[in-house]
Amino acid sequence: MKIVSTFRDLDVYRLAREANREIFTATKTFPREERYALVDQIRRCSRATKALIAEAWGRRRYKSVFANKLDEALGEANEVLSWLDDAVDCEYIAAEQHEKMIKDWDSIAAKISRMIDRASDFCRYDSDMDYRSVTQETPIDLEFPPSED
């Protein structure tokens, strides 16, 4: 059984964090003229995906708000996919690197989608529950089915 005490314990958050680092490393080699266009956009989307997962965790008091924040994270993750296509089309990254990064971001998007589908598993307490006590004293037990990735 997977014990989740904070957003940092979520596999999807850890994967998004690692994928975000990979985006930052790859974009360091992009041409200077892309600094405020492609580089800025792809970095913002990858950061936003990770940050929205964390924000959703903090807003799980209300299932609809939790799902909404995850839906925003899903949109940002899909935007990263589009920017990665631009990067390979402009030959800023190799096809092999593009393929690996696409696979990583597809996996992140799939995990976010599953979290949205299972929002009730994350938002199990009444809206007047003090989540600070849940996080500190009684972690949430989550058991996920095997990933389709």
C-alpha positions in Angstrom: 0.0 0.0 0.0 1.3 3.4 -1.0 1.5 5.9 1.9 1.1 9.5 0.8 1.7 12.2 3.4 2.6 15.1 1.1 2.6 16.0 -2.5 6.3 15.1 -2.7 5.2 11.4 -2.0 3.2 11.3 -5.2 4.9 9.4 -8.0 3.5 11.8 -10.6 5.0 14.8 -8.7 8.4 13.1 -8.6 8.2 12.2 -12.3 7.2 15.8 -13.2 10.1 17.2 -11.1 12.6 15.0 -13.0 11.1 15.7 -16.4 11.2 19.4 -15.5 14.9 19.1 -14.8 15.4 17.4 -18.1 13.6 20.3 -19.9 15.8 22.8 -18.2 19.0 20.9 -19.2 17.9 20.4 -22.8 16.9 24.1 -23.3 20.2 25.4 -22.2 21.5 24.4 -25.6 18.7 26.1 -27.6 19.6 29.1 -29.8 19.7 32.5 -28.1 16.8 33.8 -30.3 14.5 31.2 -28.7 15.2 32.4 -25.2 12.0 34.4 -24.8 9.9 32.2 -27.1 10.3 28.4 -27.1 12.6 28.2 -24.0 10.5 30.4 -21.8 7.2 28.7 -22.8 8.4 25.1 -22.4 10.0 25.9 -19.1 6.9 27.6 -17.8 4.7 24.7 -18.8 6.9 22.1 -17.2 7.2 24.1 -14.0 3.4 24.8 -13.9 2.6 21.1 -14.3 4.6 20.2 -11.2 3.4 23.2 -9.2 -0.3 22.5 -10.1 0.0 18.9 -8.8 1.3 20.4 -5.5 -1.5 22.9 -5.4 -4.1 20.3 -6.1 -2.8 18.3 -3.2 -3.2 21.4 -1.0 -6.8 21.9 -2.2 -8.1 18.4 -1.8 -10.6 19.6 0.8 -13.1 20.0 -2.1 -13.0 17.3 -4.7 -14.1 19.6 -7.5 -11.2 22.1 -6.8 -8.7 19.2 -6.5 -9.9 17.9 -9.9 -9.8 21.4 -11.4 -6.2 22.0 -10.4 -5.2 18.6 -11.8 -7.1 19.4 -15.0 -5.0 22.5 -15.3 -1.8 20.4 -14.7 -3.0 18.1 -17.4 -3.4 21.0 -19.8 0.1 22.2 -19.0 1.6 18.8 -19.5 0.0 18.5 -22.9 1.3 22.0 -23.8 4.9 20.7 -23.0 4.3 17.9 -25.5 3.5 20.5 -28.2 6.6 22.5 -27.4 8.7 19.4 -27.5 7.4 18.8 -31.0 8.5 22.3 -32.0 11.9 21.6 -30.5 12.5 18.5 -32.5 11.0 20.1 -35.7 13.5 22.9 -35.4 16.3 20.3 -34.7 17.1 21.8 -31.2 16.8 18.2 -29.8 17.6 14.9 -31.4 14.7 12.5 -32.3 15.8 10.0 -29.7 15.8 12.6 -26.9 12.4 13.8 -28.2 11.0 10.3 -28.1 12.2 9.8 -24.5 10.8 13.1 -23.3 7.5 12.5 -25.1 7.2 9.2 -23.4 8.0 10.8 -20.0 5.4 13.5 -20.4 2.8 11.1 -21.8 3.3 9.1 -18.6 2.9 12.2 -16.5 -0.3 13.2 -18.3 -1.7 9.6 -17.9 -1.0 9.6 -14.2 -2.7 13.0 -13.8 -5.7 11.7 -15.7 -5.9 8.7 -13.3 -5.7 11.1 -10.3 -8.6 13.1 -11.7 -10.6 9.9 -12.3 -9.9 8.8 -8.7 -10.3 12.2 -7.0 -12.6 10.6 -4.4 -9.6 8.5 -3.2 -7.6 11.6 -2.5 -10.5 13.7 -1.1 -11.9 11.3 1.4 -12.6 13.7 4.3 -15.3 16.2 5.0 -14.7 19.7 3.8 -14.4 21.0 7.4 -11.6 18.5 8.1 -8.3 20.0 9.2 -5.9 18.6 6.6 -2.9 19.7 8.5 -3.6 17.0 11.0 -4.1 14.4 8.3 -0.7 15.3 6.7 1.1 15.3 10.0 -0.5 12.4 11.9 -2.5 10.1 9.6 -1.2 9.7 6.1 -3.6 8.8 3.3 -3.2 5.1 2.2 -3.6 4.9 -1.6 -3.3 1.7 -3.6 -3.1 2.2 -7.3 -3.7 -0.4 -9.9 -0.7 -1.2 -12.1 0.1 1.6 -14.5 -0.8 1.3 -18.2 2.5 3.0 -19.1 
